[in-house]
Amino acid sequence: MEKYITKGYVAETRNFGNLLFLIIRNGYESEQITFFKKENPDLYSIAKDLTKESIIKVIGEKKNSEQAMNGYEVIPETIEVLSIAKAPIPLNISEKIESTFDARINNRYIDLRVPKNRAIFKIRSSIIRAATDYFDDNNFFNINTPKLVEGGVESGAQLFKVDYFGRPAYLAQSPQVYKEMMIVAGFNKVYEIGEVFRAENSNTTRHLTEFTGIDLEIGFIEDYNDVMDVVEGLMKEILRYIKENNKKEIELLGIDIKIPEKIPRIKMQEIKNILKEKGKILGEEDDLDPESERLVYEIAKEKYNCDFVFVTDYPFSCRPFYHMCYKDGDGKRTTYSFDLIWKGCEICTGAQREHRPQILEEQINAKGMNLKDMEYYIRMASYGSPPHGGTGLGLDRITQLLIGLSNVKEAVLFPRDPDRLTP
């Protein structure tokens, strides 16, 4: 008869004198190894002294057992200790006692052995797989853009400054310029999944100083609805893929996945009018704050029975200079832009870009920016830039909201915030 071989981490030891149960864990699975002191005292002696999280290899017989987990137990013939763990371990991972978040991150290599924590990153990996498949199926080019740059297109206060051979450089806060360069180059559809850096001194459950963006840009669009169509298709495909391919993780984490039939699109002014009825008053030039986003989610649930909602047509005052504008009925400068809000949290910002050089110059001046700093951007638009638009989604927030995590940092293997630079 072929011998059964198993390997794993020692999760628990239950010693009843002449009988010892060793529970080992490998990935999501746990197995019971049963040692009989009288029948095999040498193996029993090794097993009883093993520390938690030591790694062993067992060869023996797999036998049915109604009392054992998984309906079977392993009766060992040999046991090999592959690695001894120092005792006591610095983190309780039994899930019976909750450790602090800092303790978990400081000992991440141990924390990630917990099946539920492991499942988070299996889901995250599947999100990337689903997004990549979606883009490939829709003829997008995958691109990789520099993360060391000379300047930024967003707020300068958000830039991390580094020394680049004696001259200043910055960590990229967005691949925006490079995405648009590719559209000007005639690639028409591009995407990148990569790191983004924001020097925001923000300690919240939804912000990071380094996060993973899913960025896309599309050329020759009719209007910003084309971009929203792609984002909507992407999110539906991600949810469909997870639902079909991550059943074990869904069960383990208790996830309820709802795939929308159609994501509603509501203009900002209409949203503000509805919020006013609910007692939340925003000024004409105001952006949505976190409380407003939660209320918008409630509106979408009540009116459309949907966890998602696109909020569109933001005022120019709270959008970057490169968003295309129009004058609304009251003559106010408004943008062809949108945010996608999911379960009360913004997961992406997008827009049709302004591709006309003269108007770009006007909008740069309107923002009070130095036109000389943006010469490279104007120059790029001066050699044939098609109507285009795009967006950037936060992979970390998508993971957080899909699973229902209380803190976005739990959706990141090694999170970075204003207080944490290790491990």
DOKEGU-871922 format. One line per field, with one value per residue (C-alpha): residue number from 1; z, y, x; chain. Coordinates in Angstrom, 3 decimals. Example, Ala and Ser with C-alpha at 12.3 -4.5 7.8 and 13.67 -1.06 7.14 Angstrom:
<atoms>
nr (1/2) $
pz (7.800/7.140) $
py (-4.500/-1.060) $
px (12.300/13.670) $
kette (A/A) $
</atoms>
This chain:
<atoms>
nr (1/2/3/4/5/6/7/8/9/10/11/12/13/14/15/16/17/18/19/20/21/22/23/24/25/26/27/28/29/30/31/32/33/34/35/36/37/38/39/40/41/42/43/44/45/46/47/48/49/50/51/52/53/54/55/56/57/58/59/60/61/62/63/64/65/66/67/68/69/70/71/72/73/74/75/76/77/78/79/80/81/82/83/84/85/86/87/88/89/90/91/92/93/94/95/96/97/98/99/100/101/102/103/104/105/106/107/108/109/110/111/112/113/114/115/116/117/118/119/120/121/122/123/124/125/126/127/128/129/130/131/132/133/134/135/136/137/138/139/140/141/142/143/144/145/146/147/148/149/150/151/152/153/154/155/156/157/158/159/160/161/162/163/164/165/166/167/168/169/170/171/172/173/174/175/176/177/178/179/180/181/182/183/184/185/186/187/188/189/190/191/192/193/194/195/196/197/198/199/200/201/202/203/204/205/206/207/208/209/210/211/212/213/214/215/216/217/218/219/220/221/222/223/224/225/226/227/228/229/230/231/232/233/234/235/236/237/238/239/240/241/242/243/244/245/246/247/248/249/250/251/252/253/254/255/256/257/258/259/260/261/262/263/264/265/266/267/268/269/270/271/272/273/274/275/276/277/278/279/280/281/282/283/284/285/286/287/288/289/290/291/292/293/294/295/296/297/298/299/300/301/302/303/304/305/306/307/308/309/310/311/312/313/314/315/316/317/318/319/320/321/322/323/324/325/326/327/328/329/330/331/332/333/334/335/336/337/338/339/340/341/342/343/344/345/346/347/348/349/350/351/352/353/354/355/356/357/358/359/360/361/362/363/364/365/366/367/368/369/370/371/372/373/374/375/376/377/378/379/380/381/382/383/384/385/386/387/388/389/390/391/392/393/394/395/396/397/398/399/400/401/402/403/404/405/406/407/408/409/410/411/412/413/414/415/416/417/418/419/420/421/422/423) $
pz (0.000/-0.925/2.107/2.832/3.019/4.553/5.623/7.588/10.565/14.066/15.012/18.193/20.443/22.524/24.967/26.816/28.383/26.297/23.312/21.550/18.760/16.672/14.478/11.527/9.134/5.496/3.659/4.407/5.444/8.854/9.583/12.713/13.306/16.009/18.161/20.480/23.256/23.824/20.159/19.118/22.031/19.888/17.605/20.588/22.306/19.281/18.881/22.502/22.527/19.287/19.578/17.848/14.248/13.876/10.482/10.131/7.474/8.302/6.417/7.482/6.990/6.335/8.152/8.332/11.693/12.621/15.592/13.663/11.614/7.912/8.749/8.816/10.855/9.981/11.888/11.476/10.678/10.432/11.438/10.212/11.870/9.062/11.168/14.879/15.806/18.690/21.659/22.442/19.067/19.133/17.808/18.778/15.576/17.047/16.240/19.797/21.011/18.774/18.327/17.741/14.135/14.756/16.279/13.256/10.735/12.733/12.509/9.094/8.125/11.001/10.676/7.063/8.112/9.440/6.789/6.757/6.306/3.551/1.843/1.620/-0.640/-2.711/-3.420/-4.192/-6.580/-8.315/-8.713/-10.602/-12.727/-13.560/-14.399/-16.617/-18.459/-18.971/-20.412/-22.647/-23.918/-24.793/-26.698/-24.162/-24.181/-20.868/-20.099/-17.385/-16.538/-14.501/-10.757/-10.531/-12.147/-12.419/-11.298/-10.953/-12.469/-9.181/-6.040/-5.443/-1.706/-2.399/-3.847/-2.099/-2.866/-3.391/-4.338/-7.926/-8.394/-6.847/-8.326/-7.042/-8.269/-7.007/-6.582/-9.152/-7.737/-10.920/-14.351/-15.824/-18.204/-19.492/-20.105/-22.165/-24.037/-25.139/-26.429/-28.349/-29.714/-31.160/-28.799/-28.180/-25.181/-22.389/-18.790/-15.960/-12.591/-10.484/-7.398/-6.772/-4.094/-2.259/0.435/2.310/6.082/6.488/9.152/8.182/7.466/3.716/2.883/2.208/1.229/-1.232/-2.982/-6.077/-8.892/-11.773/-14.366/-17.844/-20.693/-23.914/-27.116/-29.691/-27.198/-27.855/-24.296/-20.695/-20.813/-22.853/-19.925/-17.435/-19.675/-19.411/-15.635/-15.218/-17.355/-15.389/-11.991/-13.176/-14.520/-11.279/-9.214/-11.625/-11.627/-7.823/-7.440/-9.831/-8.907/-5.199/-3.566/-0.730/0.128/-0.157/2.350/4.678/4.731/4.645/1.516/-0.142/-3.783/-5.650/-9.339/-10.528/-13.666/-14.388/-12.362/-12.085/-13.183/-11.304/-11.822/-8.884/-8.780/-8.478/-5.729/-3.827/-4.106/-2.681/0.069/1.010/1.536/3.895/5.862/4.307/2.693/0.330/-1.370/-5.147/-5.416/-2.757/-3.341/-1.613/1.825/3.377/5.062/1.729/0.013/2.613/2.050/-1.734/-1.195/0.757/-2.084/-4.632/-2.465/-1.951/-5.517/-7.618/-5.239/-6.237/-4.169/-6.861/-8.193/-10.610/-9.488/-12.529/-13.588/-10.705/-10.486/-11.985/-8.608/-7.192/-10.290/-11.913/-14.698/-17.377/-16.973/-19.883/-18.933/-20.085/-18.853/-17.097/-17.245/-14.688/-16.516/-13.944/-15.145/-14.788/-15.770/-17.796/-14.867/-12.473/-9.286/-8.753/-5.220/-3.907/-0.534/0.511/-0.529/-3.659/-5.586/-8.721/-10.265/-14.025/-16.767/-20.368/-20.713/-22.265/-25.439/-26.956/-26.145/-26.028/-23.584/-21.483/-21.126/-20.020/-17.424/-16.085/-15.607/-14.004/-11.425/-10.625/-11.789/-13.436/-17.179/-17.593/-15.309/-17.641/-20.964/-21.542/-21.137/-23.557/-26.033/-25.915/-26.810/-29.672/-32.109/-32.635/-29.449/-29.969/-27.659/-24.793/-21.218/-18.418/-14.761/-11.920/-9.525/-6.148/-5.967/-2.188/-1.655/-4.068/-2.030/1.245/0.158/-1.590/1.537/4.049/5.881/8.410/7.355/3.866/5.384/5.938/2.154/1.667/2.409/3.812/4.215/4.174/6.042/7.627/10.655/9.058/6.885/8.018/7.505) $
py (0.000/3.460/5.506/8.843/11.864/15.191/18.316/21.349/23.690/22.439/24.303/22.471/19.604/17.660/15.295/12.722/10.769/7.628/9.301/12.468/14.375/16.702/19.157/20.399/23.150/23.616/26.423/26.213/22.560/21.040/17.378/15.259/13.117/10.487/9.164/6.154/6.171/2.415/1.406/3.898/5.682/7.208/9.057/10.028/11.488/13.646/14.842/15.842/18.269/20.057/23.795/25.529/26.568/24.070/22.367/18.591/15.915/12.790/9.486/6.987/5.560/7.651/6.104/7.012/8.406/9.945/11.748/13.371/16.570/16.036/12.523/10.961/10.777/9.974/7.194/8.051/5.615/8.302/11.943/14.384/17.762/20.202/23.363/24.108/27.283/29.366/29.423/31.239/32.623/36.429/36.303/34.371/32.943/30.527/33.053/32.474/35.557/38.626/40.249/43.963/45.071/46.385/43.054/41.240/43.414/43.314/39.511/39.298/36.075/34.389/36.279/35.152/31.505/32.018/30.558/33.596/35.996/33.789/33.828/37.638/37.498/34.648/36.900/39.824/37.652/36.613/40.260/40.916/37.802/38.836/42.407/41.246/38.782/41.500/43.951/41.324/40.187/43.803/44.471/46.643/46.978/46.277/49.018/49.692/53.311/54.907/55.229/57.783/61.037/64.665/66.049/65.335/66.312/66.306/68.365/68.915/68.436/64.784/63.996/61.986/63.650/61.494/62.188/61.149/61.374/64.808/66.239/66.066/63.406/62.122/58.869/58.740/59.689/58.544/57.084/59.731/61.454/58.190/56.694/59.716/59.560/56.053/57.258/60.077/57.415/55.606/52.633/53.530/51.201/50.791/49.589/49.254/47.527/49.073/50.989/54.576/56.886/59.692/61.755/62.356/62.501/60.659/58.041/56.582/53.156/53.933/55.649/54.409/56.217/53.407/51.609/49.511/51.197/49.635/52.384/52.508/54.985/54.835/56.845/57.985/57.982/59.623/60.900/59.907/57.304/55.123/55.086/54.311/51.445/49.895/50.376/48.853/45.856/45.456/45.422/42.957/40.650/40.829/39.904/37.144/35.662/35.667/34.128/31.287/30.628/31.420/29.426/28.206/31.736/33.100/30.521/31.006/34.790/34.884/37.072/37.937/38.839/40.791/41.454/44.543/44.398/48.087/50.676/53.923/57.210/60.315/63.873/65.635/68.402/65.842/64.071/67.345/68.044/64.595/64.991/68.339/66.584/64.217/67.122/67.022/70.374/70.762/73.962/74.342/73.871/71.151/67.603/64.622/63.899/60.380/60.987/62.081/58.960/56.782/58.650/58.276/54.522/54.587/56.520/53.942/51.106/52.761/53.958/51.331/48.400/48.600/48.660/50.772/54.257/56.537/60.162/62.336/65.944/67.253/70.989/72.009/73.392/69.893/68.227/68.297/70.768/68.054/67.072/68.292/70.982/72.397/75.230/74.050/75.802/78.369/79.015/77.153/75.262/71.556/68.504/65.403/63.325/60.649/58.749/55.170/54.647/51.110/50.363/53.978/54.336/55.855/53.281/55.221/58.670/59.126/61.611/62.587/64.392/67.800/67.118/70.625/72.528/76.018/74.993/73.072/76.289/78.124/75.456/75.402/79.174/78.826/76.479/79.037/76.681/77.663/77.147/76.537/73.499/71.997/72.748/69.059/68.237/70.970/69.865/66.286/67.466/69.614/66.819/65.150/64.032/62.169/62.575/60.241/59.408/57.096/56.305/54.725/52.195/51.239/47.509/47.695/49.352/46.940/44.044/45.688/46.334/43.014/41.100/43.557/44.415/47.240/48.657/48.905/47.997/44.462/44.127/44.851/42.382/45.012/48.277/51.719/54.634/57.791/55.752/52.489/51.784/48.200/45.292) $
px (0.000/1.280/2.211/0.557/2.890/1.965/3.860/2.838/3.085/2.318/-0.851/-1.837/-0.804/-3.348/-1.667/-3.822/-0.983/-0.742/-2.405/-1.290/-3.002/-0.874/-2.799/-0.777/-1.770/-0.849/-2.625/-6.334/-6.232/-5.571/-4.873/-4.732/-1.649/-2.324/0.543/0.264/2.872/2.926/2.988/5.676/7.364/10.118/7.697/5.571/8.636/9.458/5.880/5.274/8.205/7.391/6.812/3.933/4.644/7.489/7.404/7.277/7.010/5.028/4.855/2.242/-1.223/-4.318/-7.302/-10.976/-12.035/-15.371/-13.838/-10.985/-11.244/-11.886/-13.084/-9.629/-6.441/-2.840/-1.037/2.656/5.448/8.130/8.315/10.942/11.369/12.113/12.267/11.969/10.090/11.358/8.974/6.875/5.811/5.329/1.779/-1.310/-2.767/-5.302/-8.093/-9.354/-7.487/-7.397/-3.988/-3.500/-3.121/0.400/1.428/0.013/1.878/5.112/4.926/3.302/5.119/3.289/0.009/-0.421/-0.435/-3.971/-6.321/-8.640/-5.739/-4.333/-7.748/-7.671/-4.651/-5.992/-8.985/-6.666/-4.658/-7.879/-8.929/-5.695/-6.230/-9.814/-8.785/-5.912/-8.171/-10.781/-8.277/-6.687/-10.089/-10.903/-7.663/-5.860/-2.068/-0.361/2.181/4.758/5.501/8.331/7.982/10.802/9.704/10.754/7.400/3.704/0.393/-1.504/-0.891/2.819/2.263/1.489/4.931/7.649/10.976/14.083/17.685/18.415/22.171/22.311/19.131/15.553/13.169/9.840/7.953/5.158/1.778/0.040/0.883/-1.429/0.996/2.441/-0.991/-1.909/1.407/0.501/-2.867/-1.162/1.200/-1.818/-2.116/-5.811/-6.338/-3.778/-3.744/-1.263/-1.449/1.282/2.330/1.270/2.684/0.907/2.633/-0.603/-0.212/-3.500/-4.135/-7.506/-8.968/-9.119/-5.791/-2.264/0.927/1.725/-1.091/-1.705/-3.568/-5.463/-5.086/-6.578/-6.821/-8.880/-8.486/-11.065/-13.930/-17.269/-17.539/-16.893/-19.668/-17.303/-14.894/-17.659/-18.788/-15.312/-15.155/-18.615/-17.632/-14.416/-16.133/-18.784/-16.087/-14.087/-17.145/-18.160/-14.656/-14.373/-17.830/-16.996/-13.359/-12.986/-15.754/-13.517/-12.374/-15.913/-17.128/-14.176/-14.514/-18.330/-18.492/-21.804/-21.132/-23.802/-23.199/-25.117/-27.214/-26.592/-24.697/-26.685/-25.098/-26.230/-24.996/-23.383/-25.995/-28.799/-26.838/-26.434/-30.155/-30.992/-28.383/-29.923/-33.260/-31.452/-29.984/-26.513/-25.747/-22.792/-21.673/-21.785/-18.012/-17.709/-16.547/-18.174/-16.770/-16.792/-20.161/-21.647/-20.288/-22.014/-25.276/-24.881/-24.591/-27.854/-29.481/-28.306/-29.612/-32.988/-33.547/-31.754/-31.090/-27.444/-24.238/-22.543/-23.203/-21.358/-21.460/-20.758/-20.167/-18.057/-17.332/-13.985/-12.942/-12.445/-10.984/-7.506/-6.718/-6.703/-10.385/-12.523/-15.032/-18.336/-20.552/-23.695/-27.085/-25.936/-22.688/-20.567/-17.492/-18.270/-16.224/-17.004/-15.818/-17.009/-16.327/-17.425/-18.721/-19.098/-20.651/-20.150/-16.515/-14.964/-12.905/-12.056/-11.955/-12.108/-12.891/-12.690/-9.352/-8.959/-6.925/-6.934/-3.691/-5.188/-7.920/-5.401/-3.430/-6.583/-7.378/-3.820/-4.020/-7.461/-5.948/-3.241/-0.516/2.754/2.337/6.080/5.868/3.285/5.018/5.785/2.083/0.958/3.620/2.348/-1.155/0.140/0.972/-2.367/-4.103/-7.398/-10.402/-9.602/-10.400/-9.459/-9.476/-7.567/-9.059/-7.611/-6.920/-6.537/-9.933/-11.604/-10.191/-11.223/-14.794/-15.316/-14.296/-15.738/-12.507/-12.616/-9.239/-7.708/-4.328/-5.614/-5.897/-2.182/0.614/2.977/1.042/2.628/1.108/2.602/3.799/4.943/7.966/8.679/8.510) $
kette (A/A/A/A/A/A/A/A/A/A/A/A/A/A/A/A/A/A/A/A/A/A/A/A/A/A/A/A/A/A/A/A/A/A/A/A/A/A/A/A/A/A/A/A/A/A/A/A/A/A/A/A/A/A/A/A/A/A/A/A/A/A/A/A/A/A/A/A/A/A/A/A/A/A/A/A/A/A/A/A/A/A/A/A/A/A/A/A/A/A/A/A/A/A/A/A/A/A/A/A/A/A/A/A/A/A/A/A/A/A/A/A/A/A/A/A/A/A/A/A/A/A/A/A/A/A/A/A/A/A/A/A/A/A/A/A/A/A/A/A/A/A/A/A/A/A/A/A/A/A/A/A/A/A/A/A/A/A/A/A/A/A/A/A/A/A/A/A/A/A/A/A/A/A/A/A/A/A/A/A/A/A/A/A/A/A/A/A/A/A/A/A/A/A/A/A/A/A/A/A/A/A/A/A/A/A/A/A/A/A/A/A/A/A/A/A/A/A/A/A/A/A/A/A/A/A/A/A/A/A/A/A/A/A/A/A/A/A/A/A/A/A/A/A/A/A/A/A/A/A/A/A/A/A/A/A/A/A/A/A/A/A/A/A/A/A/A/A/A/A/A/A/A/A/A/A/A/A/A/A/A/A/A/A/A/A/A/A/A/A/A/A/A/A/A/A/A/A/A/A/A/A/A/A/A/A/A/A/A/A/A/A/A/A/A/A/A/A/A/A/A/A/A/A/A/A/A/A/A/A/A/A/A/A/A/A/A/A/A/A/A/A/A/A/A/A/A/A/A/A/A/A/A/A/A/A/A/A/A/A/A/A/A/A/A/A/A/A/A/A/A/A/A/A/A/A/A/A/A/A/A/A/A/A/A/A/A/A/A/A/A/A/A/A/A/A/A/A/A/A/A/A/A/A/A/A/A/A/A/A/A/A/A/A/A/A/A/A/A/A/A/A/A) $
</atoms>
